[in-house]
Amino acid sequence: MTIQWFPGHMAKARREVTEKLKLVDIIFELVDARIPISSSNPMLKEIIQQKPRLILLNKADIADRQLTEKWIAHYAKQGLTALAVNSQAGKGMNQIIKASEEVLKEKRLRDKAKGLRPRAIKAMIIGIPNVGKSTLINRLAKRNIAKTGNMPGVTKAQQWIKVGKELELLDTPGILWPKFEDPETGYKLALTGAIKDTLLNMQDIAEFGLEFLSSHYPGRLIDQYKIAELPTDLLSLFNVIAVSMGHLTNENEPDYEKTAEKIVRDIRLQKFGNLSLDDPESVEI
């Protein structure tokens, strides 16, 4: 499966990010804590080159806490600082400036040695659509500045936002990569609501979700759908869930479309508890 996208505004955004890179001290890369790699733009390293980077694992409140801790340790081994944050509730916001200062400590010391006066840190926020950039900005600024919404791609234009005297933020539109050939990336983005449902087949998304839950969180799957035991094959599992929920056609056959929509909705609504779909032990960065 190869999915291609790159609307004109995303291509333009990439050019603007590249052009304005010299204006900032640090990049805040905002990713979904449930899918840190799948929600990270693989073009980012190429775009930002050697610019210092702080990784913000957003939506940490609905991710698997143990895996989030593993991700933070994993990034540390790569020489990167990562913070678990929840922009919706404002958790972790106070750590961002402190972590930025730590990342930029050597640069600040060099500036001081040159006789340059301390100034506000200038940061660029980068992330794919619907990862929570606007909510993060509003929390940091403690006022409603950036537009927010549930549909991918709400933020359209770049703007500077002052956060007290210590930080200035350059927001960017969400940038998706031109295409991805790994089906898992698409399914993970779809399950977390990062891309539109119309880009993938809903039943395929649900099947991926079921397979993942069966392998990693089988007990939660059994509890949620009140299944005696998990069937070994996916089709049988789909049938059992459809019957359990009463999702049947007029011919008394399993209604796969309705069942698929329910499964995906349950995952997004955290009916299975806190889930993380990316594991640092199985993903290279």
N, C-alpha and C positions, 0 to 999 in steps of 0.2 A: 504494500500500500504506500503510495506516494501522494502526499497532500501538498499542494502548492498554493501559496497566497502571498501577496505583497502589494496591497492597495497602495495607490499613489502617495497617500499621506504618510504611510510607513516608510516608503523609500525616501521621501523628503525628510522625515524625522531622523533617519540614519545620517543623512548628509549634514543636518543641523547639529546633531550630537557631535559628529566628527569635527565640525567647524568650531564649536564652542568648548571643546575639550580643554583648550588652552586657558580658558577663563576660570576653571575650577581647580581646587586643590585635591579633591577626593571624589570618588564615585560611590554613591550608595546604591548597591544592587539589591533591589527588593525581589525576593522570591517567595513562593508559597512553601511554608515549612513542611507540608505534606509531600511535596514533590520538588525538592530543591534543585535537582538537576534537570528534570523535565520542564520546569518553569524558568530555567536560566537560558538566556539567549546564547547559543553556541558561537555567535559572531562577536560576542562582547569583548573577548580577549583581543581579537583582531582590531576592534574599534578603539578600545581605550588604551591599548598597548601597555606602557609601564606606569600608567596613572594609578596611584594608591586606591585601594578598593575596600569598602566595608560591606559585608554581606548581612542583610537583614532578613531573617527567617520569619516572615509575617504569618499570621493566622496560627501561631504556635499553640494557641489555646485549643485548637481542634486537631492538632497533630499528635502522633504518638510521642509522648515525652521522652521515653528512652531513646527512640531513634533520633529525636531532635538533639539530644545530648551527644549522641554518636556523631551526628553531622558537625556539630560545633568542634568536637575533637578532631574530626577528619579534616576540616578546613584548617585548623591550627597546624596540623602536620604539613599542610601545603603552604604555610606561612601567611595564611589569611585569617583575619578576625571576623567572626560571625556572632551575631546576637539573635536571641529568640525574642520576638516582639509580637504584640497584638495591637495593631493600630486601632481596631474597632473599640477596644476598651481602654486604650492608652497605656497599656503595660509595656515596659521596656523603653519608653520614650526618653527618660532621664539618662539612660546609659549611652544614648547615641552620640551626644556631644563629647562625653568623656572618652568613649572608644575612638572617636574621630581624632581627638587630640593625641591619643596614644599612638594611633597609626601614623600620624603626621609629626610625631615628636622630633625625629631627626631633621626633617625639613624646617621645623620651627626653630630648632637650635641653630641651623645653618643661617637662617634669616636673621636671627638675633646677632650672630657673629658678624654679619654684614652690616649691622646697624639699622636693620629694617624694623619699623615699629610693628608690634603685634596688631593683627586685624582679625575680623570675623572670618571663620572658615567658610570657604565657598564650595558647595557640594552640588553634584548633579545626581538626580534620582533617575535610575534606569530600571525598567522592569517591563514584562509583557503585559498586555491588557488584562484588566480585572484582577490584578494581584494585590490591589489596595493602596496604590500610590497616593491617590487624592485624599483618602482617609488619613494616611500617615502624615501628609502635609498639614491637613487641618488640625490634627492632634498636636503636631510640633509647634505650629503657629498659634495654637489655642484660639483659633477663630476659623470661620468657614470661608476659605479662600478658593480652594480647588473644587471643581465639580466632581460629584461622585455618582455612581450608578451601578446597576447590576449587569448591564450589557457591556461586553468587551469594547474597548476603544472610546470611552467617554471623553478622556482628556485629549484635546486636539492641538493645543498650541503651547509653546514654551513660555514660561514666566518665572521671574525672580521673586522669591518670597523670603522676607526677613523673619528670622526666629530669634528674637531678642537681639543682643549685641554680639552674640557668639557665633551665629550661624546664618548663612544665606543659602537658600536652596534654589536650584534651577530644575524645575519640573520638566519632564519630557513626555511626549505621547508614548503610549505603549508600542514597543517594537517587536513584532514577531519575525522569525527567520523566514527566508523565502520559501523553504519547503523542508519537510522532514520525511525520511524514508523508513524510520523505525515506527512500526504501528503502536508499540507500547507508549511512546511519547504522546501520540494523539489521543489514545484512550485515557491516559492519566490526566491530560489537560481537559478532556471532556468530562471525566468523572468529577473533577474539582470545579467545573463551570468556567474554565478559562477561555474556552472557545465555544462557538455556537453549536448547538446540537445538530443543526442541519449539515454540518461538515462531515459527520460520520453517521453510520447506521446505528440507531438506538439499540437494537438487539445485540449488535457486536460490542457496543460499549458495556451493556449489561452483562454479557457473557465474560468479558474481560474482568469486570468487577467481581463476578461470582467466582471465577477461577482464582483471583487474587485472595478473596476472603476465605475460600476453601483451604488455600495453602497457608495463609498467615494468621487468620483469625477465625478458625472453624467453629469454635465455641460460640462466638457472637452470632454467627450465621444461623446456627442451630437454635439459639435462644430467640432471635428476632422472628424467625418464621415457624417456630415450634415444630421443628423436624426431629423425628426420632433418631435418625442417623443420616449422614451425608452420603448420597449415591456417589459411586466412583466416576461416573461420566457426567458431563455438563448438561446434556439434553435431559437426562433423567432428573437431575437436580432442578432444572428449569420447570419440568413437569410437576415435580413435587411441590415447588413453591407456588406455582400457578393454582394448583388444587387447594393448597393450604390457605391461600388468600381468596379463593372463590373466583379467580379470574378465568372464566370459561366462556367459550363461544356458545352460540345458540345450538350448535351440534354437540355440546358438552365436551368439546375438545379444549385443551389449554390455549388461552389467549396470550400468545407470545408477545404481541405488541404492548398490550396493557401491563403484562407482567414485567417486561423490560423497563418500561417507564417507571413503574413502582420501585424496582430494584435501584435504578439510578437515582431516583428521588430520595430513597431511604439513605443511600450512601452520602448524598449531598447534605441531608438534614441531620447527619451524625446519629442515625438510628443504631449504628453499629459501634458507637463510641468514637473515641479519637483514633484516627487512622493515618498512617504514613505509607505512601505507595512507593517511594524511593528509599533504598537502603544503601548506605555508604559502603557496605561490605561487598555489594554486587555491582557498583557503579564506579567507573574511573572518572576523575576530573583532571 
